[in-house]
Amino acid sequence: MKHLYPVLASLCIFLHGCTFTYRSPVENNLSATVIKSTSLPAVPSGSALELMNDALYIISDDARYIYRCAGENGVLMDSLRLLHLAGAERRIPKPVKPDYEAAIAAMVDGKDCLIAFGSGSMALQRDSAVIITLGDSGAQQVVALNTLYAALRKEAGIDEADFNIEAAALQENRLVLINRGTNHLFSMDWDKILKHLREAAPVPPVSVSVVPLPEKSGYPTGISGACFLDDDRLLFCASVEATTNWVEDGEVLGSYIGVIALDKSGKGLLQGLAPVMTDEGRPIKDKIEGISGYGEIEKGMLTVLGIVDNDDGSSALLRIRLKNLPSP
């Protein structure tokens, strides 16, 4: 099956161009339309979203804070200082920022926690994660990711230059990390990963697969955020920038939302993909970096939230309506 991915991807691109829709055995017509956009000028470089206890947590890749907003409205309620990040500047300079690009909400030691993952795109600055106990802002633990990330690169055969973890999702005890540079999906046991991070236990076995996505104007589409849609499916966002260097920003050419089905081994298969459009039917030129479901699926429709990094020290929160979600 692995050898069929390039053929399938090329065929789909030829048939559908930049508005690529994956054709599974069951026909789907997934669509994604922005129904509301809220500017967040006080939140720099929004890179991941987590919804927990009716609050929306926004993770920035270059800020010393994690921001808590009121649900879908994006009204800023407060911020959590990341205690290990010294300094007073509003934004951490790019060469030294920790680059927290992905996050999950999880129970750790019986407490609600938020875990933010560094991208790993530059050692040593971006090879750590921070575990934050919600409700106790002083309870924070920084853990090293270098051993785990080295194992993921080795397992997938990825060069350091192409490694950039930008999406994470957790369901029950299954942790998924996704490398934007190559769209490799890594599925692993969360309890064992947590033990590795906190107690230096061995890295557990990892299931690896590649999710092929189309190019746009000759530039690759990279997965930038994910959450679980149900027990065996991921909802993800992806974006296209006019650059092939994952450390540098480029002109934003568009964003997509899609669905990945996971088999029992944790390998992923693309079920559907749609360009994110305005309500006037034009592709957006925003870079969606994180995604979170909001509500229940009804008749193939779902409302989701997406965080946009404007690359100018501000962010935006999008409310997006999905239609014709593929069936499980």
C-alpha positions in Angstrom: 0.0 0.0 0.0 2.8 2.4 0.8 4.0 2.3 -2.8 0.6 3.3 -4.1 0.5 6.6 -2.2 2.5 8.6 -4.7 0.4 7.2 -7.6 -2.9 8.0 -5.9 -1.7 11.5 -4.9 -0.6 12.3 -8.4 -3.8 10.9 -9.9 -6.0 13.0 -7.5 -4.0 16.2 -8.2 -4.4 15.7 -11.9 -8.2 15.2 -11.6 -9.0 17.9 -9.1 -6.2 20.5 -9.2 -5.9 22.8 -6.2 -9.4 21.9 -4.9 -8.3 18.4 -4.4 -10.8 16.0 -2.8 -9.7 12.5 -1.9 -11.8 9.8 -3.6 -12.4 6.9 -1.2 -14.7 3.9 -2.1 -17.5 6.0 -0.6 -18.0 9.2 -2.5 -17.7 12.3 -0.4 -18.2 16.0 -1.0 -16.6 17.6 2.1 -16.8 21.4 2.3 -15.5 23.9 4.8 -16.8 27.4 5.0 -15.8 30.2 7.4 -18.9 31.6 9.1 -17.2 33.9 11.6 -13.8 35.4 12.0 -12.6 37.0 15.3 -9.5 39.1 15.4 -7.2 38.4 18.4 -4.7 41.3 18.4 -3.4 40.5 21.9 -2.6 36.8 21.0 0.6 36.5 19.0 1.3 33.6 16.6 -1.6 31.2 17.5 -0.4 27.7 16.7 -2.6 25.2 18.5 -6.1 25.0 20.1 -7.4 22.9 23.0 -11.0 23.0 24.3 -11.3 21.9 27.9 -14.0 22.6 30.5 -15.8 25.0 28.2 -12.6 27.1 27.9 -10.5 27.5 24.8 -6.7 27.4 25.3 -4.6 29.0 22.6 -0.9 28.0 22.3 1.5 30.4 20.7 4.8 29.4 19.1 6.7 32.5 20.3 4.9 33.9 23.4 5.6 33.4 27.1 2.0 32.7 27.8 -0.8 30.3 27.0 -4.1 32.2 26.4 -7.5 31.2 27.8 -10.6 32.3 25.9 -14.3 32.0 26.5 -15.5 29.1 24.2 -16.2 29.9 20.6 -16.3 33.7 21.1 -12.6 34.2 21.4 -13.1 36.6 24.3 -9.7 36.6 26.1 -10.2 35.7 29.8 -6.7 35.4 31.1 -3.3 34.0 30.3 -1.0 31.4 31.9 2.7 32.4 32.2 5.2 29.7 31.1 7.5 29.9 34.0 10.6 28.5 32.3 10.6 31.2 29.7 12.5 34.2 31.0 12.4 37.8 29.7 9.7 40.4 29.2 9.4 40.9 25.4 5.9 40.2 24.1 7.3 37.8 21.5 10.4 35.6 21.9 12.9 36.1 19.1 12.7 33.4 16.4 16.3 32.0 16.9 15.6 31.1 20.6 11.8 30.6 20.8 10.6 27.2 22.0 8.2 26.9 19.1 5.3 25.3 20.8 3.3 24.2 17.7 1.1 21.4 19.0 -0.8 20.6 22.1 -3.1 18.1 23.8 -5.3 18.1 26.9 -4.8 15.1 29.2 -5.2 13.8 32.7 -1.9 13.5 34.4 -1.7 12.3 38.0 -5.5 12.6 38.1 -5.5 16.3 37.2 -6.5 18.2 34.0 -3.3 19.2 32.2 -2.3 20.9 29.0 0.8 19.6 27.2 2.5 21.8 24.6 5.0 20.2 22.3 8.0 22.0 20.7 8.3 21.4 16.9 11.7 19.9 17.0 12.7 21.9 14.0 15.8 23.3 15.7 17.8 21.7 18.4 18.1 22.4 21.2 15.7 25.3 21.4 12.6 23.4 20.1 13.1 20.0 21.6 11.0 20.3 24.8 7.4 20.0 26.0 5.8 21.6 28.9 3.1 20.0 31.1 0.9 22.5 32.8 -1.6 21.6 35.5 -4.8 23.7 34.9 -6.0 25.4 38.0 -2.5 25.5 39.5 -0.4 27.7 37.2 2.7 27.1 39.3 2.6 23.4 38.6 4.6 23.1 35.4 7.1 20.5 34.3 9.4 20.9 31.3 10.4 17.6 29.7 13.0 16.8 26.9 11.7 15.6 23.6 15.1 15.0 21.9 15.2 11.2 22.4 11.6 10.8 21.3 12.0 13.0 18.2 15.3 11.2 17.3 13.4 7.9 17.4 10.6 9.2 15.3 13.0 10.6 12.6 14.8 7.2 12.6 11.6 5.2 12.3 10.3 7.3 9.4 13.6 8.0 7.7 13.2 11.8 8.0 16.1 14.2 7.8 16.4 16.8 10.5 15.7 19.5 7.9 12.3 18.0 7.1 11.2 17.4 10.7 8.7 19.8 12.2 6.0 18.5 14.5 3.0 20.8 14.2 0.0 18.6 15.1 -0.9 16.5 18.1 -4.1 14.7 19.2 -5.1 12.4 22.0 -8.0 10.0 22.3 -8.2 7.6 25.3 -4.6 6.2 25.3 -3.7 6.9 21.7 -1.3 9.8 21.0 -0.9 11.0 17.5 1.9 13.4 16.4 2.1 14.7 12.8 5.2 16.0 11.0 4.2 18.9 8.8 7.4 18.7 6.7 6.5 15.3 5.3 3.0 14.6 6.6 4.2 11.6 8.5 1.7 10.4 11.1 3.1 8.8 14.3 0.7 6.8 16.5 1.8 5.6 20.0 0.7 4.6 23.5 0.2 7.8 25.5 0.8 6.2 29.0 4.1 4.8 27.8 5.1 8.1 26.1 4.3 10.0 29.3 6.5 7.5 31.3 9.3 8.0 28.8 9.1 11.8 29.1 8.8 11.9 32.9 10.8 8.9 34.0 13.2 8.3 31.1 11.6 5.0 30.2 12.4 3.6 26.8 10.6 5.0 23.8 7.6 2.7 23.1 6.8 1.2 19.6 5.5 3.7 17.1 3.2 3.2 14.1 4.2 5.3 11.1 2.3 6.2 8.0 2.3 9.0 5.4 -0.8 11.0 4.5 -0.4 12.3 0.9 -1.7 15.8 0.2 -1.7 17.9 -3.0 0.6 20.7 -3.9 -0.7 24.2 -4.7 1.3 26.4 -7.1 4.2 24.0 -6.8 4.3 24.2 -3.0 3.5 21.4 -0.6 0.5 21.2 1.7 1.5 20.5 5.3 -0.6 19.3 8.2 -0.6 22.0 10.9 -3.1 20.8 13.5 -5.4 17.9 14.5 -8.0 16.7 16.9 -9.9 13.4 17.1 -13.3 13.4 15.4 -14.2 10.1 17.0 -12.4 7.0 18.3 -10.8 6.1 15.0 -10.8 9.3 12.9 -8.8 12.5 13.0 -9.9 15.9 11.9 -6.9 18.0 10.7 -6.1 21.4 9.2 -3.3 22.0 6.7 -1.9 25.0 5.0 0.2 26.0 2.0 3.0 28.6 2.1 5.2 29.8 -0.7 8.3 28.2 0.9 9.9 24.8 1.1 11.8 25.7 4.2 9.8 24.7 7.3 11.7 27.2 9.5 10.9 30.2 7.4 7.5 31.7 6.7 6.2 32.3 3.2 3.2 33.9 1.4 0.1 32.0 2.5 -1.6 30.4 -0.4 -4.5 28.7 1.4 -5.7 26.2 4.0 -7.5 22.9 4.0 -9.5 20.7 6.5 -9.6 17.0 6.1 -10.4 13.7 7.7 -8.0 10.8 8.3 -9.2 7.3 9.3 -6.9 5.3 11.6 -6.7 1.5 11.4 -6.1 -0.8 14.4 -2.3 -0.4 14.0 -2.6 3.4 14.0 -1.8 3.9 10.4 -3.7 6.7 8.7 -5.7 6.9 5.4 -7.1 10.1 4.0 -10.9 10.1 3.8 -11.7 13.6 2.7 -10.1 17.0 2.1 -11.6 20.4 1.4 -10.2 23.9 0.8 -11.4 26.3 3.4 -13.6 28.9 1.7 -15.2 32.3 2.6 -19.0 32.5 2.6 -18.6 34.1 -0.8 -17.0 31.0 -2.2 -13.4 32.2 -2.4 -10.4 30.2 -0.9 -9.2 31.9 2.3 -5.6 33.2 2.4 -5.2 32.5 6.1 -2.8 30.0 7.7 -4.9 27.7 10.0 -2.5 26.2 12.5 -4.8 24.5 15.0 -8.2 23.0 15.0 -10.8 22.0 17.6 -14.3 20.5 17.2 -17.2 22.5 18.7 -20.4 20.6 19.2 -21.7 17.3 17.8 -21.9 16.0 14.2 -25.5 16.3 12.9 -26.4 15.0 9.5 -22.8 15.2 8.3 -22.3 18.7 9.5 -20.0 20.0 12.3 -18.8 23.3 13.5 -15.1 23.6 14.2 -12.8 26.3 15.4 -9.5 27.1 13.8 -6.6 29.4 15.0 -4.9 31.5 12.4 -1.3 32.7 12.8 -1.1 36.0 11.0 2.8 36.1 11.1 2.6 39.7 12.3 2.2 39.3 16.1 -1.6 38.7 16.0 -3.9 35.8 15.5 -7.5 35.2 14.5 -10.1 32.6 15.5 -12.2 31.2 12.7 -15.6 29.4 13.2 -15.9 27.0 10.3 -18.9 24.9 9.2 -18.1 21.5 7.7 -20.7 19.8 5.5 -20.8 16.3 4.1 -18.3 14.7 6.5 -17.5 11.2 5.3 -19.1 8.4 7.2 -17.1 6.3 9.6 
